Amino acid sequence: MANQFGEQIKKLREQGNLLQRQVASQLDLDTPLFSKIERGERTAKKEIVSRLAKILKTNEKELLTLWLADQLHNLAKDEDVAFKAMEVAGKSIKTQNQKRNETKSNRQ
């Protein structure tokens, strides 16, 4: 299981001199579950990422990027066509974002 997200939140937590139980309490999680998230044994829910960013005083988008990268890695790691599939998905996402931005521009 990829764990860039867990490694980063552990690093930030330790830099902030916070204990796992302190962070877990602020997230309304039990400490063992938070520990498993840091170790990559459990996946954090997306809603937790923005709350964690505030608690750890870090950039939410960067933390969300690591969280999502881990999700993608875990989904595709055993697939022979993983890179090709990600390339196709990337193009699709880019097109979708361009259309969304055009729609926003037209409304203004």
C-alpha positions in Angstrom: 0.0 0.0 0.0 1.4 3.4 -1.0 1.8 5.7 2.0 3.1 9.1 0.9 0.1 10.7 2.7 0.7 8.9 6.0 4.4 9.6 5.9 3.8 13.3 5.3 1.2 13.7 8.1 3.5 11.9 10.5 6.4 14.2 9.6 4.2 17.3 10.0 2.7 16.0 13.3 6.2 15.4 14.7 7.4 18.8 13.5 4.5 20.4 15.3 5.4 18.4 18.4 1.9 16.9 18.4 1.1 13.4 19.7 -1.0 11.0 17.7 -3.7 11.1 20.5 -3.9 14.9 20.2 -4.4 14.9 16.5 -6.8 11.9 16.6 -8.9 13.7 19.3 -9.2 16.8 17.1 -10.3 14.6 14.2 -12.8 12.7 16.4 -10.9 9.4 15.7 -9.5 6.9 18.1 -5.7 6.9 18.4 -5.2 3.4 17.0 -7.1 4.3 13.8 -5.1 7.5 13.3 -1.9 5.4 13.9 -3.0 3.0 11.1 -3.6 5.9 8.8 -0.1 7.2 9.4 1.4 3.7 8.8 -0.7 3.3 5.6 -2.7 0.4 7.0 -6.0 2.3 6.7 -7.1 4.9 4.3 -8.3 8.3 5.6 -11.6 9.6 4.4 -11.3 12.6 2.1 -13.2 14.8 4.6 -10.4 14.3 7.1 -7.7 15.7 4.8 -8.8 19.3 5.0 -9.2 19.1 8.8 -5.7 17.5 9.0 -4.3 20.3 6.9 -5.6 22.9 9.4 -4.5 21.0 12.4 -1.0 20.4 11.0 -0.8 23.9 9.5 0.0 22.8 6.0 -1.3 23.3 2.4 -4.6 21.5 1.9 -4.1 20.9 -1.8 -0.6 19.4 -1.3 -2.0 17.0 1.3 -5.0 16.2 -0.8 -2.6 15.5 -3.7 -0.7 12.9 -1.7 -3.9 11.4 -0.4 -5.2 11.0 -4.0 -1.9 9.8 -5.3 -1.9 7.0 -2.8 -5.5 6.1 -3.8 -4.5 5.9 -7.5 -1.4 3.9 -6.7 -3.3 1.4 -4.7 -5.9 1.0 -7.3 -3.5 0.6 -10.3 -0.3 -0.9 -8.9 -0.9 -4.4 -10.1 -2.2 -3.5 -13.5 0.0 -3.9 -16.6 -1.7 -1.0 -18.3 -1.6 1.3 -15.2 0.5 4.1 -16.8 -1.6 4.1 -20.0 -4.8 4.2 -18.0 -3.6 7.1 -16.0 -2.6 8.9 -19.1 -6.1 8.4 -20.6 -7.7 9.5 -17.3 -5.4 12.6 -17.2 -6.5 13.7 -20.6 -10.1 13.2 -19.7 -9.7 15.2 -16.5 -7.9 18.0 -18.3 -10.7 18.2 -20.9 -13.3 18.2 -18.1 -11.5 21.0 -16.2 -11.2 23.1 -19.4 -14.9 22.8 -20.0 -15.7 23.7 -16.4 -13.4 26.8 -16.6 -15.1 27.9 -19.9 -18.5 27.6 -18.3 -17.4 29.7 -15.3 -15.9 32.3 -17.7 -19.1 32.5 -19.7 -21.2 33.1 -16.5 -19.1 36.1 -15.6 
